[in-house]
Amino acid sequence: MNFRTKSYLRKRFGDYYQASELPMPHDFRRREWGFIFFDELPEVVMCRHRAFSSEGEATEYLRGMVPAHVYHSAAYYQFPGAGTMKEKKWEGADLIFDLDADHLPQKARSYAEMLANVKSETAKLLDFLLEDFGFGEDTIRVAFSGGRGYHIHVHDPRVLTLESPQRREIVDYLSGTGMNSQFMFKEYGIGNTYETDLGKGTEYSQKIKVKSSTRRIISFENVRGGFGWGKRISKYLISFLKDLSTKEMPIALGEISYAIYLYNKYESSNENIKEFACQTFEQKMKHPSWSPIRISQEIKTTESIVRDIITCGHKGKIIMNIAQSENGINNIKDKGIIDFRGVPEFFEVILDGTREKFGIQMGAKTDEPVTADIRRLIRMPSSLHGGSGMRVVPLTLAEFEKFEPLRDAVVFSEKEIKIEVIPPIKPQNSLVEMKGKSIKVEEGINTVPEYAGVYLMCRGAAEYA
């Protein structure tokens, strides 16, 4: 970033700060402040240990110094401007979550899709905070980060004095860490056994006695419909079973056997095995007399995989009986009673699926150190993000639902300016999608709307021409 570009960005950021209201964060006088200035870019040099005694003092500082990035502490201190952390005397900290689209496992085809994915994850996290932890809406603040995600600030008095280990326990709960069938389910109808014919109608037919694997989701014992993770387990399982009931039997059995196969083999997702599972049952139903070796030759996989899939498929028929039973679905929904007779491992399969769908995977979907760090600096809402030129937008929960970052966080004008795109241009910088427009740029001189030019300059992809 050359001097001319820095001067232009500092001028336009300064115009924004002069013209905008800059509401201060909750109890801002007790917070430490930090800044990164344009002069130091592209080096990241944090100037911190600042404190402000009044809103006017803070506002004048921002308007006079015009930083590229503005941060304040999640923590509250007795002496926030002191030069060392020990001298500040920590008195508590908000509970902070930082969700970054770059950390999501979903592959996004565009910046817009990436932001849509992280908004969905943020909504999941808000559901945990409101429903499971019971935080009031008035204690939760959401902010679009101005870049790739969202920040959530919780300043409920009950969390202020929590230390790092206690905050990590919250992270564990949100991610479902440590959740297993022993903790989530209780035996229901202990001691009952029944006789079943596994593989009826095939050469593997055998009658065996099986102990009842009927269990109840613990959180349903005192609350109809359950709560917390138990309610999510029920919701996921019902959705899973209803989806199965709409599919042809070979496909449904293939999906069930695939899930059981992965669990028993401790393997990660393997789409080839899933395809083989569905093909196995298609062949088995077309040709009941075919042996595993013949099926394996037909679908071009190993005999051992086919045998494993068929074994899992016998268990899958038990699951399908529940999927096709209105009474079975209602028992799960209302009472949390699940009758996986003969398929006890499917409780763990369902837990894994529930974690994947509803869990907030700290370290993958959100930045775990931010939550555990009781002295972390976080971006100031209403400031500008020096890496994008977009506004860090504070949002109520109602505003969050309707918020569109590439429209609502863009503050600069439609006026056309000239920029020079620096070679080699990265694919993600060749197309700017903002305000409902798609603006394609090439290496060299381009004329673009100011908001697109500022975005590319802040990203280090262009210079002011």
GUKOLDREN-30922 format. One line per 2 residues: their letters; for each residue x negated, y, z negated of C-alpha. Coordinates in Angstrom, 2 decimals. Example, Ala and Ser with C-alpha at 12.3 -4.5 7.8 and 13.67 -1.06 7.14 Angstrom:
BEGIN
as = -12.30/-4.50/-7.80; -13.67/-1.06/-7.14
end
This chain:
BEGIN
mn = 0.00/0.00/0.00; -1.72/3.19/1.17
fr = -1.59/6.66/-0.39; 1.02/7.96/2.09
tk = 3.37/5.05/1.30; 2.93/5.47/-2.45
sy = 3.67/9.20/-2.20; 6.82/8.59/-0.19
lr = 8.11/5.92/-2.58; 7.28/8.01/-5.65
kr = 9.18/10.95/-4.13; 12.27/8.86/-3.32
fg = 12.24/7.06/-6.68; 11.91/10.48/-8.34
dy = 14.94/11.76/-6.40; 16.93/8.79/-7.69
yq = 15.94/9.40/-11.31; 16.70/13.12/-11.04
as = 20.19/12.51/-9.63; 21.22/9.50/-11.73
el = 22.58/8.97/-15.19; 20.17/6.74/-17.09
pm = 22.01/5.08/-19.99; 19.63/3.80/-22.64
ph = 19.69/0.19/-23.85; 21.25/-0.70/-27.19
df = 19.25/0.73/-30.12; 16.52/1.99/-27.75
rr = 14.63/3.97/-30.41; 13.49/0.72/-32.06
re = 12.21/-0.80/-28.81; 8.78/-0.75/-27.25
wg = 8.59/0.53/-23.66; 6.26/-0.41/-20.82
fi = 5.62/0.93/-17.31; 3.83/0.09/-14.07
ff = 2.95/3.14/-11.97; 2.63/3.56/-8.22
de = -0.98/4.75/-8.48; -2.11/1.31/-9.69
lp = -0.28/-0.75/-7.05; -0.80/-3.34/-5.70
ev = -2.62/-4.12/-8.96; -0.24/-4.85/-11.84
vm = -1.37/-2.71/-14.76; 1.15/-2.53/-17.60
cr = 1.09/0.66/-19.67; 2.93/-0.23/-22.87
hr = 3.25/0.66/-26.57; 5.46/3.65/-25.77
af = 8.44/4.66/-27.91; 11.13/7.34/-27.53
ss = 12.94/9.12/-30.32; 15.79/10.49/-28.21
eg = 17.65/9.82/-25.00; 16.49/13.16/-23.61
ea = 12.83/12.31/-24.26; 13.17/8.97/-22.46
te = 15.00/10.48/-19.50; 12.46/13.29/-19.10
yl = 9.61/10.78/-19.18; 11.17/8.70/-16.37
rg = 11.89/11.79/-14.27; 8.46/13.25/-14.82
mv = 6.28/10.15/-14.50; 8.40/8.26/-11.91
pa = 7.20/4.71/-12.61; 7.51/1.91/-10.07
hv = 8.75/-0.48/-12.80; 10.37/0.26/-16.17
yh = 10.56/-2.22/-19.05; 11.68/-2.25/-22.65
sa = 11.25/-4.87/-25.34; 13.85/-7.45/-26.26
ay = 12.56/-6.92/-29.80; 13.35/-4.25/-32.37
yq = 10.44/-2.83/-34.38; 9.99/-0.57/-37.36
fp = 7.17/1.23/-35.50; 7.69/0.40/-31.78
ga = 5.00/2.83/-30.58; 2.22/1.31/-32.67
gt = -0.84/0.12/-30.74; -0.82/-3.52/-31.92
mk = 1.99/-6.06/-32.28; 1.20/-6.53/-35.98
ek = 1.47/-2.80/-36.69; 4.85/-2.57/-34.96
kw = 6.48/-4.75/-37.68; 8.99/-6.97/-35.85
eg = 12.58/-6.74/-37.16; 14.48/-8.92/-34.69
ad = 15.12/-9.46/-30.99; 17.94/-9.87/-28.54
li = 18.43/-13.31/-27.02; 17.27/-12.92/-23.41
fd = 17.72/-15.11/-20.35; 16.01/-14.49/-17.02
ld = 17.38/-16.44/-14.04; 15.23/-16.23/-10.93
ad = 16.38/-17.48/-7.52; 12.83/-18.56/-6.67
hl = 13.02/-21.21/-9.39; 16.21/-22.88/-8.18
pq = 16.00/-26.39/-6.70; 18.47/-25.54/-3.92
ka = 16.90/-24.69/-0.60; 18.23/-21.32/0.58
rs = 18.19/-20.31/4.24; 18.20/-16.58/3.51
ya = 17.74/-13.98/0.78; 21.53/-13.56/0.64
em = 22.07/-17.29/0.13; 19.33/-17.36/-2.51
la = 21.09/-14.59/-4.45; 24.43/-16.39/-4.14
nv = 22.87/-19.52/-5.64; 21.41/-17.70/-8.62
ks = 24.69/-15.88/-9.24; 26.40/-19.25/-9.51
et = 23.79/-20.39/-12.05; 24.29/-17.19/-14.04
ak = 28.04/-17.83/-14.19; 27.32/-21.30/-15.63
ll = 25.09/-19.80/-18.30; 27.71/-17.21/-19.23
df = 30.23/-20.02/-19.70; 27.90/-21.66/-22.24
ll = 27.40/-18.40/-24.12; 31.09/-17.57/-24.30
ed = 32.61/-21.03/-24.77; 29.99/-23.07/-26.62
fg = 28.27/-20.40/-28.70; 31.29/-18.16/-29.12
fg = 29.50/-14.88/-28.41; 31.90/-12.01/-27.81
ed = 31.94/-10.22/-24.48; 30.99/-7.00/-26.27
ti = 27.67/-8.56/-27.37; 26.66/-9.80/-23.90
rv = 25.07/-7.60/-21.24; 24.37/-8.79/-17.70
af = 22.04/-7.03/-15.29; 21.05/-7.78/-11.71
sg = 17.25/-7.78/-11.91; 16.82/-5.70/-8.75
gr = 14.93/-8.55/-7.16; 15.82/-12.23/-7.15
gy = 18.14/-12.84/-10.07; 19.92/-11.78/-13.22
hi = 19.06/-10.97/-16.82; 21.40/-11.70/-19.71
hv = 20.97/-9.82/-23.00; 22.75/-11.07/-26.15
hd = 22.59/-8.71/-29.14; 24.86/-10.61/-31.51
pr = 23.63/-10.12/-35.12; 23.53/-13.91/-35.58
vl = 20.65/-14.30/-33.10; 18.55/-11.24/-33.88
tl = 16.25/-12.86/-36.45; 15.88/-16.24/-34.74
es = 12.25/-17.27/-34.31; 10.81/-18.84/-31.14
pq = 11.40/-22.51/-32.17; 15.06/-21.79/-32.87
rr = 15.44/-20.09/-29.50; 13.89/-23.13/-27.83
ei = 16.62/-25.23/-29.46; 19.16/-23.07/-27.64
vd = 17.24/-23.73/-24.42; 17.38/-27.48/-25.13
yl = 21.13/-27.33/-25.64; 21.71/-25.40/-22.42
sg = 19.64/-27.90/-20.43; 21.11/-30.98/-22.12
tg = 17.67/-32.02/-23.36; 17.94/-34.97/-25.75
mn = 21.56/-35.65/-24.81; 22.25/-39.38/-24.52
sq = 25.12/-41.81/-24.82; 24.37/-42.56/-28.48
fm = 25.07/-38.94/-29.41; 27.88/-38.21/-26.97
fk = 30.05/-41.35/-27.17; 31.56/-43.41/-29.96
ey = 32.58/-47.05/-29.72; 36.31/-47.40/-29.20
gi = 37.81/-50.82/-29.91; 34.69/-52.38/-31.45
gn = 34.34/-56.14/-31.17; 36.76/-56.70/-28.31
ty = 35.60/-58.98/-25.53; 37.17/-59.87/-22.23
et = 36.56/-62.27/-19.39; 35.76/-60.93/-15.94
dl = 34.88/-62.44/-12.59; 31.89/-60.54/-11.22
gk = 31.62/-60.99/-7.49; 35.05/-62.56/-7.04
gt = 35.50/-63.69/-3.45; 31.76/-63.91/-2.75
ey = 29.09/-66.57/-3.16; 28.03/-64.70/-6.31
sq = 31.39/-65.24/-8.06; 30.94/-65.98/-11.75
ki = 33.18/-65.69/-14.80; 31.49/-64.19/-17.84
kv = 32.53/-62.80/-21.22; 31.64/-59.17/-21.74
ks = 31.81/-57.06/-24.89; 34.12/-54.10/-24.44
st = 32.27/-50.98/-23.29; 35.19/-48.69/-24.01
rr = 33.96/-45.51/-25.68; 35.27/-42.11/-26.59
ii = 33.60/-38.76/-26.04; 32.91/-37.61/-29.58
sf = 34.07/-34.02/-29.09; 37.56/-35.31/-28.21
en = 38.12/-36.84/-31.66; 39.52/-33.68/-33.22
vr = 40.23/-31.48/-30.18; 42.52/-32.55/-27.34
gg = 40.63/-31.97/-24.13; 37.28/-31.82/-25.98
fg = 34.77/-28.99/-26.11; 31.14/-28.22/-25.28
wg = 29.13/-30.83/-23.41; 31.86/-33.41/-24.07
kr = 34.36/-31.35/-22.10; 31.84/-31.02/-19.27
is = 31.26/-34.79/-19.24; 35.00/-35.35/-18.89
ky = 35.29/-32.74/-16.15; 32.36/-34.17/-14.19
li = 33.55/-37.78/-14.54; 37.10/-36.99/-13.41
sf = 35.77/-35.11/-10.38; 33.40/-37.99/-9.60
lk = 36.15/-40.63/-9.86; 38.72/-38.65/-7.88
dl = 36.18/-38.10/-5.13; 35.50/-41.85/-5.03
st = 39.20/-42.67/-4.79; 39.48/-40.74/-1.52
ke = 36.72/-42.73/0.20; 36.77/-46.01/2.03
mp = 35.78/-48.91/-0.20; 32.36/-49.63/1.42
ia = 31.33/-45.98/1.04; 32.64/-45.76/-2.54
lg = 30.94/-48.99/-3.60; 27.78/-47.85/-1.86
ei = 27.71/-44.58/-3.81; 28.37/-46.30/-7.14
sy = 25.77/-49.01/-6.56; 23.29/-46.33/-5.46
ai = 23.79/-44.43/-8.72; 23.39/-47.58/-10.83
yl = 20.41/-48.71/-8.75; 18.57/-45.42/-9.32
yn = 19.28/-45.57/-13.05; 18.12/-49.19/-13.43
ky = 15.01/-48.64/-11.30; 14.15/-45.28/-12.90
es = 13.78/-43.80/-9.42; 14.41/-40.28/-8.25
sn = 16.99/-39.61/-5.55; 16.36/-41.63/-2.39
en = 18.75/-40.96/0.48; 17.50/-44.02/2.37
ik = 18.64/-46.30/-0.46; 22.00/-44.51/-0.53
ef = 22.43/-45.14/3.20; 21.41/-48.79/2.79
ac = 23.95/-49.20/-0.04; 26.83/-47.97/2.10
qt = 25.69/-50.09/5.07; 25.36/-53.16/2.83
fe = 29.01/-53.04/1.81; 30.17/-52.26/5.32
qk = 28.46/-55.45/6.49; 29.62/-57.42/3.44
mk = 33.25/-56.58/4.11; 32.98/-57.25/7.84
hp = 31.09/-60.50/7.29; 31.83/-61.93/3.79
sw = 29.74/-65.03/4.45; 26.58/-63.17/5.40
sp = 23.65/-63.69/3.06; 21.51/-60.86/1.67
ir = 18.69/-61.81/4.03; 20.94/-61.50/7.07
is = 22.33/-58.17/5.89; 18.81/-56.88/5.24
qe = 17.86/-57.83/8.80; 20.94/-56.08/10.16
ik = 20.38/-52.78/8.32; 16.56/-53.01/8.47
tt = 15.63/-53.02/4.80; 14.27/-55.57/2.31
es = 16.22/-58.53/0.98; 15.43/-57.52/-2.62
iv = 17.02/-54.10/-2.13; 20.15/-55.69/-0.66
rd = 20.40/-58.14/-3.57; 20.03/-55.31/-6.09
ii = 22.66/-53.26/-4.28; 25.15/-56.16/-4.19
tc = 24.66/-56.80/-7.91; 25.30/-53.11/-8.64
gh = 28.27/-53.22/-6.29; 30.02/-55.88/-8.36
kg = 29.88/-53.40/-11.23; 31.09/-50.72/-8.85
ki = 34.42/-52.54/-8.44; 35.04/-52.01/-12.17
im = 34.43/-48.29/-11.74; 36.77/-48.19/-8.74
ni = 39.55/-49.72/-10.82; 39.33/-46.70/-13.11
aq = 39.09/-44.27/-10.20; 42.34/-45.65/-8.77
se = 44.16/-45.67/-12.12; 46.23/-42.62/-13.04
ng = 46.36/-43.82/-16.65; 42.57/-44.22/-16.72
in = 42.04/-40.66/-15.41; 44.53/-39.20/-17.93
ni = 42.83/-41.03/-20.82; 39.53/-39.40/-19.85
kd = 41.08/-35.96/-19.41; 43.23/-35.83/-22.55
kg = 41.62/-38.24/-24.99; 38.05/-38.62/-23.75
ii = 38.49/-42.42/-23.62; 36.35/-44.11/-20.98
df = 36.66/-47.84/-20.21; 33.46/-48.82/-18.38
rg = 33.87/-52.49/-19.24; 30.86/-54.46/-18.16
vp = 29.01/-51.36/-16.92; 27.56/-49.79/-20.09
ef = 24.70/-48.16/-18.16; 27.21/-46.03/-16.30
fe = 27.59/-43.86/-19.39; 24.00/-42.77/-18.87
vi = 24.59/-42.35/-15.14; 27.46/-39.98/-15.89
ld = 25.36/-38.05/-18.41; 22.64/-37.58/-15.80
gt = 25.20/-36.30/-13.29; 26.73/-33.94/-15.86
re = 23.32/-32.53/-16.76; 22.50/-31.99/-13.10
kf = 25.80/-30.22/-12.35; 26.25/-28.12/-15.49
gi = 22.88/-27.96/-17.22; 20.68/-24.87/-17.05
qm = 17.30/-26.43/-16.33; 14.92/-24.16/-18.19
ga = 11.65/-23.83/-16.32; 13.36/-24.69/-13.04
kt = 16.48/-22.55/-13.07; 15.55/-19.98/-15.66
de = 12.33/-18.71/-17.15; 12.09/-20.54/-20.48
pv = 9.24/-18.42/-21.92; 11.45/-15.32/-21.63
ta = 14.06/-16.83/-23.95; 11.54/-18.12/-26.50
di = 9.31/-15.01/-26.48; 10.54/-12.72/-29.25
rr = 8.28/-9.87/-28.06; 9.04/-10.02/-24.34
li = 9.46/-6.91/-22.18; 12.47/-6.94/-19.82
rm = 13.50/-4.56/-17.02; 15.50/-1.52/-18.02
ps = 19.03/-1.58/-16.57; 19.69/1.36/-14.21
sl = 15.98/1.66/-13.34; 14.62/0.85/-9.88
hg = 12.69/-2.32/-9.08; 9.32/-1.37/-7.60
gs = 9.16/-4.63/-5.66; 12.39/-4.10/-3.73
gm = 13.58/-0.52/-4.18; 16.93/-1.83/-5.43
rv = 18.65/-0.82/-8.64; 18.61/-2.94/-11.78
vp = 22.40/-2.90/-12.07; 24.05/-3.22/-15.52
lt = 27.28/-5.21/-15.26; 30.25/-6.02/-17.43
la = 31.48/-9.60/-17.13; 34.38/-8.42/-14.97
ef = 32.02/-6.43/-12.73; 29.69/-9.42/-12.42
ek = 32.37/-11.52/-10.73; 32.79/-9.01/-7.88
fe = 29.17/-7.87/-7.68; 27.38/-8.15/-4.32
pl = 23.68/-7.30/-4.84; 22.80/-6.58/-1.21
rd = 25.59/-4.02/-1.14; 25.99/-2.76/-4.71
av = 22.30/-2.55/-5.73; 21.16/-0.65/-2.63
vf = 20.71/3.04/-3.50; 18.84/4.56/-0.58
se = 20.37/6.18/2.48; 21.24/5.17/6.05
ke = 18.92/7.90/7.37; 16.45/6.44/9.83
ik = 12.73/6.49/9.06; 9.66/5.09/10.78
ie = 7.62/2.34/9.18; 4.65/0.31/10.35
vi = 5.11/-3.42/9.69; 1.79/-4.96/8.67
pp = 0.62/-8.08/10.53; 0.92/-10.95/10.06
ik = 4.61/-10.54/9.21; 6.08/-13.26/7.00
pq = 9.34/-14.87/8.23; 11.22/-13.73/5.11
ns = 10.28/-10.10/5.87; 11.23/-10.11/9.54
lv = 14.97/-9.74/8.80; 16.48/-7.38/6.22
em = 20.12/-8.10/5.34; 21.65/-5.23/3.38
kg = 24.91/-3.29/3.38; 26.46/-5.84/5.70
ks = 23.81/-5.31/8.38; 21.02/-7.51/9.72
ik = 17.96/-5.45/10.61; 15.22/-7.27/12.53
ve = 11.70/-5.82/12.49; 8.50/-6.68/14.34
eg = 4.84/-6.01/13.72; 3.95/-2.39/14.43
in = 6.11/0.76/14.40; 9.84/0.28/13.70
tv = 12.69/2.74/13.16; 14.99/1.47/10.42
pe = 17.51/2.75/7.85; 15.73/4.16/4.82
ya = 17.00/1.44/2.47; 15.47/-1.26/4.72
gv = 12.22/0.68/5.04; 11.92/1.19/1.27
yl = 12.58/-2.51/0.72; 9.80/-3.55/3.10
mc = 7.35/-0.98/1.75; 8.00/-2.08/-1.83
rg = 7.39/-5.69/-0.80; 4.04/-4.72/0.70
aa = 5.19/-5.71/4.18; 5.10/-2.20/5.69
ey = 3.56/1.25/5.35; 5.27/4.60/5.78
a = 4.61/5.80/9.35
end
